[in-house]
Amino acid sequence: MTPAPPSPPIRVLIADDQDMVRTGFRFFLDAQPDITVVAEAADGEEAVALARSERPDVCLLDIRMPKLDGLEATRMLAGPGVADPMRVVVVTTFDLDEYVYGALRGGACGFLLKDSGPTLLAEAVRAAAAGDSLVSPSITVRLLQHITAPQTIASRPVSPPPVSAATLREPLTDRELDVVRLVALGRTNAEIAAALFVSLSTVKTHLSSVQVKLAARNRVEIAAWAWQNGHARPEA
């Protein structure tokens, strides 16, 4: 039997105003057999332009950048209303709730602190490319509690996700609720599969069904719905 051809590497754009940070990220990511860096940007405007021209699989965006900050760049590349949204992971030094909330509500599929380490950086890139999400473990549950209440970003009130029990297209099954509860606690698909003694493909099937029923764009909105509607409890 002829072996299947290897999958093409995940193409990544790095945007950060510090040359040393970009160099460090590129050095580590290019060393991964399944990841390649295809573009670098030193400011938000350049990041958006390069992302639109190069169409990388994953964009790594800093928050504080000249010309256009990472939150606005995220909204332009992945936010509501974008016809062909890209996969954005925000990587920042600043562990501030309003930044986390703004990034994920703006369409980012991951939020990572720069001190999380290179291994978690690569995991976040792979998760984003696979349509999953990864948020730094130190802020996951705090974020999900925080995301259910109205917040203010740049002196502008922002409402929590508009998903509620009344908008369900059809009720979630008991097993789908089990999956949703674990998503709300920041579990990965593999961890959910292990906890529920089911296969990874079964978890993905349940998540796809939940997204349709909740009209949710991603697992962050699924988690927000769980917190808003009392289907999530932080672990002791």
ABEGO torsion letter per residue (X at the ends): XBBBBBBBBBBBBBBBABAAAAAAAAAAAAABAABBBABBBABAAAAAAAAAAAGBABBBBBABBBGBBAAAAAAAAABBGBABBBBBBBBBABBBAAAAAAAAAAGBABBBBAAAEAAAAAAAAAAAAAGBBBBBAAAAAAAAAAAABBBBBGGBBBBBBABBAAABABBBBAAAAAAAAAAAAGBBAAAAAAAAGBBAAAAAAAAAAAAAAAGBABAAAAAAAAAAAGABBBBX
